[in-house]
Amino acid sequence: MDNLQISDMTINDFNEIEPIYNSDFDDFWTARNLKSELENISSKYIVARLSNKIVGFAGIWFSVDDAHITNIVVHKNYRHNNIGSLLLEKLIELAKIKDSITLEVNTKNIYAQKLYLKYGFKTLGIRKKYYDGVEDAFIMTLYLK
């Protein structure tokens, strides 16, 4: 993945993602949610491009003391190529000015849990029926200071 580039997401990037959002990326948000996040002054979204094609994206919210990762999503055909790790590293870099980063991850998503544990996140709790009122989520936090 030497030619993978990570940059800020723009509305043009969203327009590229929107038609394939539900088929090529699986996320519990709708495309409308993602678009509104681009307009949120407290959030930041980034994209991963490979040969000028968006293969992943990630987002983070900033509050007074901490940051909250909203999602890390990789195109189905490009998973297990370290793209999620590179997106997470960029989010951690963006959040260095905060005390901590928190996220929720599906209790059944073992790959994502392993990724977060690899970067030092600790499981601190559980949110019952967090995903679509059905699936539970672990609350994980990385302390930065």
JOSULFEN-V734141 format. One record per backbone hydrogen bond with DSSP energy under -0.5 kcal/mol. CO is the residue of the C=O (numbers start at 1). NH is the residue of the N-H. If there is no record, write none. Layout:
co = (CO CO)
nh = (NH NH)
This chain:
co = (1 3 5 7 10 11 12 13 14 15 17 17 18 20 20 21 24 25 30 31 32 33 34 35 36 37 39 40 42 44 45 46 47 47 48 48 49 50 53 55 56 57 58 59 59 60 61 65 65 66 67 68 68 71 73 75 76 78 82 83 84 85 86 87 88 89 90 91 92 93 95 99 99 100 101 102 103 105 106 108 109 110 111 112 113 114 115 116 117 122 122 125 126 127 127 129 130 131 131 135 135 136 137 138 138 139 139 140 141 142)
nh = (4 51 49 47 14 15 16 17 18 19 20 21 21 24 25 25 76 27 34 35 36 37 38 39 39 40 41 43 62 60 9 58 7 49 55 56 5 53 50 75 48 73 46 70 71 44 68 99 100 63 102 61 70 59 57 78 79 81 86 87 88 89 90 91 92 93 94 95 96 96 98 144 145 67 142 69 140 138 109 110 113 114 115 116 117 118 119 121 120 124 141 139 128 130 137 133 132 134 135 130 131 107 127 105 140 124 125 103 122 101)
